[in-house]
Amino acid sequence: MATDVKHNFYYENKSAQINSIIPLNDELQFWKNHSYRRFQIMKDSRQQNGREQKWQEHQKQYEAWRPPKDMSDWQSNIVPPFTTSVVEAAMSEMIDQTLQPQVGARKKEYVPHATTINFIKDYTWEVGYGDMELFKAIKQNLVLGTTAWQEYYWRDQRQVKQIVGYNPKSGREEYKDIFMTDFDDCYGEAINLWDVWFDPQARSVNTGPYKAQDAIRRYIMHIDTFRSTFLGSKWDKFGLVDKIKPGGDTNYYQFYQPPQGIDRGSYIEVLWHWIRNPDSLVLLANDTPFYVGPNPYQHKQLPFGTS
């Protein structure tokens, strides 16, 4: 059995097998410890302040959820979904106004600059399905009382087979492998609140003296998608992506605890840990940090917003 030691807010398996299978240098071990400690602190804090319980209650209220009935309870318990009706009515009014961010010029001489930026914004908004993402953000806000948004640059490529000809001798078509780009632009995305965590001491994300010092976003990815996305890319900074695997028994991991409700034999948990000071971005997957570097954006802010 693994030896689990509790350190205030996080658990560490001192006899983790992963440390011998994927050995890390002192720098990577430091970031692994730091990011998973912060992740556990963020999760514990949000659970302890009752926020997640409220979200669950709000979601059930929107869905007009009722507890299951047993065989002896034969009477109907149909209840009009008042909350659902209110949310959908508000949604129809808000979406009909075609809400969008707009850049305004502070001075007269900045009008041409603002006009150019708005043209760029309109293009990226259109190709990035901004109206759909805004719809999801507003609905999450109305149902749960808050919402989260991320702005980032997204390049989505995949390897496909292209027909190049027909070989009459073999009677088969011939193919070549090419990379197809599905998306390559700025992207704004409404984030599921269950997949993003912020500094528990923060009162805002990027403004004021109590702005968040770090934030973590989680992705649950199939192992094949994970490898096609990161293997051999600039994110595979230390050549560790091909060593990361799903599953594993209780003795395997040092800090990572597989989340409930996923196929642990096929899916992994990828964390993007954005840190304000020191200026850092750490990527981890199933107890393994595979990228450590500075925030890639020139603004050096956390790429999130909340409402």
C-alpha positions in Angstrom: 0.0 0.0 0.0 1.1 3.6 -0.7 2.1 5.7 2.2 0.0 8.9 2.0 1.2 11.8 4.1 -1.1 14.8 4.6 0.6 18.2 4.5 -2.2 20.7 5.4 -3.8 21.0 2.0 -2.1 18.3 -0.2 -1.2 14.6 -0.2 2.1 13.1 -1.2 2.9 9.5 -1.8 6.5 9.1 -0.6 6.9 5.7 -2.3 5.6 6.8 -5.7 6.8 4.5 -8.5 6.6 7.3 -11.1 9.7 8.9 -9.6 11.9 6.0 -10.8 10.1 5.6 -14.1 10.1 9.3 -15.0 13.0 10.8 -13.1 13.0 14.6 -12.8 15.7 17.0 -12.1 15.5 19.4 -9.1 13.9 22.2 -11.1 11.1 20.0 -12.5 10.5 18.3 -9.1 10.2 21.8 -7.6 7.5 22.9 -10.1 5.7 19.6 -9.8 5.5 19.9 -6.0 4.6 23.6 -6.2 1.8 23.3 -8.9 0.1 20.3 -7.3 0.3 21.9 -3.8 -1.4 25.0 -5.3 -3.9 22.9 -7.1 -4.9 21.1 -3.9 -5.1 24.4 -2.0 -7.4 25.9 -4.6 -9.6 22.8 -4.7 -9.9 22.6 -0.9 -10.6 26.3 -0.5 -13.4 26.3 -3.1 -15.0 23.3 -1.6 -14.7 24.6 2.0 -16.3 27.9 1.2 -19.4 26.2 -0.2 -19.1 27.5 -3.7 -19.3 24.2 -5.4 -22.3 23.1 -3.4 -24.1 26.3 -4.4 -23.3 25.6 -8.1 -24.8 22.1 -7.8 -27.9 23.5 -6.1 -28.3 26.3 -8.8 -27.8 23.7 -11.6 -30.5 21.5 -10.1 -32.8 24.4 -9.7 -32.4 25.3 -13.4 -33.1 21.7 -14.4 -36.1 21.5 -12.1 -34.5 18.4 -10.5 -36.5 16.2 -8.2 -35.3 13.3 -6.2 -36.1 9.9 -7.7 -39.4 8.2 -6.5 -39.7 4.8 -5.1 -42.4 2.2 -5.9 -44.7 3.3 -3.1 -44.7 7.0 -4.2 -47.3 6.8 -7.0 -48.4 10.5 -7.0 -47.2 12.9 -9.6 -44.6 15.5 -8.5 -44.4 17.6 -11.7 -43.4 21.1 -10.9 -43.3 24.1 -13.3 -39.7 25.0 -14.1 -39.8 28.6 -13.0 -36.1 29.1 -12.8 -35.6 27.6 -16.3 -38.3 29.9 -17.7 -36.7 33.0 -16.1 -33.2 32.1 -17.4 -34.4 31.4 -20.9 -36.4 34.5 -21.1 -33.5 36.6 -19.9 -31.2 34.8 -22.4 -33.5 35.6 -25.4 -33.4 39.3 -24.5 -29.6 39.5 -23.9 -28.6 37.5 -27.0 -31.0 39.5 -29.2 -28.9 42.6 -28.5 -25.8 40.9 -30.1 -23.4 41.8 -27.3 -19.8 42.3 -28.3 -16.7 44.0 -26.8 -15.8 47.2 -28.5 -12.6 49.3 -28.4 -13.1 53.0 -27.9 -10.6 55.8 -28.7 -9.5 57.8 -25.6 -8.4 60.7 -27.8 -9.3 62.0 -31.2 -5.9 61.0 -32.7 -6.5 57.4 -31.6 -9.7 56.9 -33.6 -7.9 55.2 -36.6 -6.2 52.8 -34.2 -9.5 51.9 -32.5 -11.1 51.4 -35.9 -8.4 49.1 -37.0 -8.5 47.1 -33.8 -12.3 46.7 -34.0 -11.9 45.4 -37.6 -9.5 42.8 -36.3 -11.7 42.0 -33.4 -14.8 41.5 -35.7 -12.8 39.1 -37.8 -11.5 37.0 -34.9 -14.9 37.1 -33.3 -16.5 35.7 -36.4 -14.0 32.9 -37.1 -13.8 32.0 -33.4 -17.6 31.6 -33.1 -17.7 34.5 -30.6 -21.5 34.7 -30.5 -21.7 31.0 -29.5 -19.1 31.3 -26.8 -20.7 34.5 -25.4 -24.1 32.6 -25.4 -22.5 29.9 -23.2 -20.8 32.4 -20.9 -24.0 34.4 -20.3 -26.1 31.2 -19.7 -23.6 29.9 -17.2 -23.7 33.3 -15.4 -27.5 33.3 -15.2 -27.7 29.6 -14.0 -24.7 29.5 -11.6 -24.3 33.1 -10.7 -20.8 33.5 -12.2 -18.9 32.6 -15.3 -15.3 32.4 -16.5 -13.7 33.3 -19.9 -10.3 32.7 -21.4 -8.6 34.6 -24.2 -5.7 32.9 -25.9 -4.1 32.0 -29.2 -5.2 28.6 -30.5 -3.7 26.6 -33.2 -5.6 23.4 -34.0 -3.7 21.0 -36.4 -4.2 17.4 -37.2 -2.6 14.8 -39.5 -4.8 13.5 -42.3 -4.4 11.3 -45.4 -4.7 13.0 -48.8 -5.4 10.9 -51.9 -2.6 11.5 -54.5 -3.4 8.9 -57.1 -4.4 5.4 -58.0 -2.0 2.5 -58.5 -3.4 0.2 -61.2 -0.8 -2.5 -60.4 -1.8 -2.9 -56.8 -5.4 -1.8 -57.4 -5.2 0.6 -54.5 -5.4 4.3 -53.9 -2.2 6.0 -52.8 -2.1 8.5 -50.0 0.3 11.0 -48.4 0.2 12.3 -44.8 -0.4 16.1 -44.5 -1.2 18.4 -41.7 -4.6 20.2 -41.8 -5.2 23.4 -39.8 -8.7 23.6 -38.4 -8.1 26.9 -36.5 -5.2 29.3 -36.2 -6.2 32.6 -34.6 -7.1 34.3 -31.4 -9.8 32.6 -29.5 -12.2 33.5 -26.7 -13.8 30.7 -24.8 -16.4 30.3 -22.1 -14.9 28.0 -19.5 -16.8 25.4 -17.5 -16.4 26.6 -13.9 -15.6 23.1 -12.8 -12.4 23.1 -14.8 -10.8 26.4 -13.7 -9.4 27.4 -10.3 -8.0 30.8 -9.0 -5.8 32.0 -6.2 -8.1 31.6 -3.1 -6.9 35.0 -1.7 -7.8 36.9 -4.8 -10.7 39.4 -5.1 -10.2 39.8 -8.9 -8.3 38.2 -11.7 -6.1 41.0 -13.1 -7.0 44.2 -11.3 -6.4 45.8 -8.0 -4.0 45.0 -5.1 -5.8 41.7 -4.5 -5.5 40.3 -8.0 -4.9 36.6 -8.5 -1.3 35.4 -8.2 -2.0 32.2 -10.2 -4.7 30.2 -11.8 -5.1 26.6 -13.0 -7.2 25.3 -15.9 -7.8 21.6 -16.4 -8.3 19.6 -19.6 -9.5 16.0 -19.6 -7.9 14.6 -22.8 -7.8 11.2 -24.4 -4.2 9.9 -24.4 -4.1 9.8 -28.3 -5.3 13.4 -28.5 -2.8 14.4 -25.8 0.1 12.9 -27.7 -1.0 14.2 -31.1 -1.3 17.7 -29.5 1.9 17.9 -27.5 4.3 15.2 -28.7 7.3 16.8 -30.5 5.8 20.3 -30.2 7.4 23.3 -28.5 5.4 22.2 -25.4 7.3 18.9 -25.2 10.2 20.9 -23.8 11.8 18.0 -21.8 10.9 15.1 -24.1 8.6 13.6 -21.5 5.2 13.6 -23.3 5.7 10.0 -24.7 6.4 8.7 -21.2 3.1 10.0 -19.7 0.4 7.3 -19.5 -3.2 7.1 -18.2 -4.2 4.9 -15.3 -1.9 3.5 -12.7 -2.4 2.0 -9.3 -2.3 3.9 -6.0 1.4 3.3 -5.7 2.3 4.9 -9.0 1.6 8.6 -8.5 3.2 11.1 -6.1 0.6 13.9 -6.0 -1.9 13.2 -8.8 -5.2 11.8 -7.9 -7.3 10.7 -10.9 -10.6 12.6 -11.0 -13.9 10.7 -10.6 -16.1 10.0 -13.6 -13.5 9.5 -16.3 -12.1 6.4 -18.1 -8.8 6.3 -16.2 -7.4 3.8 -18.7 -7.8 6.1 -21.7 -8.0 9.7 -20.4 -5.5 11.9 -18.5 -5.7 15.2 -16.7 -3.7 18.1 -18.1 -3.2 21.2 -16.0 -2.1 24.6 -17.2 -0.7 26.5 -14.2 -0.5 30.2 -14.9 1.7 32.1 -12.4 2.0 35.9 -12.1 5.2 36.0 -10.0 7.5 34.5 -10.9 6.4 34.9 -14.5 5.7 31.3 -15.3 3.6 28.8 -17.1 3.7 25.1 -16.0 2.1 22.3 -17.9 1.5 19.0 -16.1 -0.2 15.7 -17.0 -0.7 12.9 -14.6 2.0 13.8 -12.2 4.5 14.9 -14.8 5.6 18.5 -15.6 6.4 18.5 -19.4 6.8 22.2 -19.9 8.0 25.1 -17.8 8.6 28.6 -19.2 7.4 32.2 -19.0 3.9 33.4 -19.8 3.9 33.5 -23.6 1.7 36.5 -23.9 3.2 40.0 -24.0 0.7 41.4 -21.5 2.0 39.0 -18.8 -1.5 38.8 -17.2 -3.5 35.7 -16.4 -5.5 35.1 -19.6 -8.8 34.8 -17.8 -11.8 37.0 -16.8 -14.7 36.3 -14.5 -18.2 37.9 -14.0 
